[in-house]
Amino acid sequence: MSEGTQFYYNLSTGSVEEGRQSSGAELMGPYATRQEAERALQTAAARNEKWEDADEDWEDYGTPPAKPDTAH
């Protein structure tokens, strides 16, 4: 990240802060732009969904496919 202004999304207030103004426990970031910080929750949700999908794929790795039903 560059040395320029950084933006943070404040989880407690739901607002964007220019520079670190609050406790780190309340913040998401840093982000390069105000717009990126405004989308922090949506970005996190999308990443979480992607990671959950990857976890499911990992848990299924090496599981033999189900045997077809041969009883007729």
Buried (B, 14 or more C-beta within 10 A) or exposed (E): EEEEEBBBBBBEEEEBBEEEEBEEEBBBBBBBEBEBBBBBEEBEEEEEEEEEEEEEEEEEEEEEEEEEEEEE
